[in-house]
């Protein structure tokens, strides 16, 4: 099976093509950016697919990060994934940003809680905790740094994600054995592809996960009265 993976949920724009059972992607491109995903994504996908023998016709599935993440970024990635899947006649699946962030640690942090923490701004964090074997211990949620640390339990814990250090500081304050493994702003798109390969299209639709309302709202004061 060959999969195209897309990530525009956080601080990067990324795409890759990966064959099942292979550790190295056929093609991959990942660029750090806070804005401009809409303009960067399609040309990036075109380059990645062009570097793949057989092009879009060789794809069997599309995976896309579905959040938590930027409201606009999620819409860009999900819309692109759905459109490509529809055009190619293949299934699309959604992969959570927290799962993709935590995935590299599963199976290698023996006896430790694995916690993914992503910056949700304003003192908040998108958070999820797993066992060392990948079993969910704390479900996806948006909480304060302190509440994230308290949700970990007795630990010890290995933290990843853009808010890993902020949560670690709170964990250390309450006496937990906490280690920051990685503080990357976005997941590795190759792991998005790996999780997408094992996802069930029926139970993992490419539908955004929103844990907070958009930070921009329509203006009311200057709105003309409806007739």
PyMOL commands that set and color helices and strands:
alter all, ss='L'
color gray80, all
select helices_A, chain A and resi 37-50+55-58+71-88+97-105+145-151+164-173+189-198
alter helices_A, ss='H'
color red, helices_A
select strands_A, chain A and resi 2-7+12-19+27-32+61-65+91-95+113-121+124-130+136-144+157-160+178-182
alter strands_A, ss='S'
color yellow, strands_A
deselect
rebuild
show_as cartoon
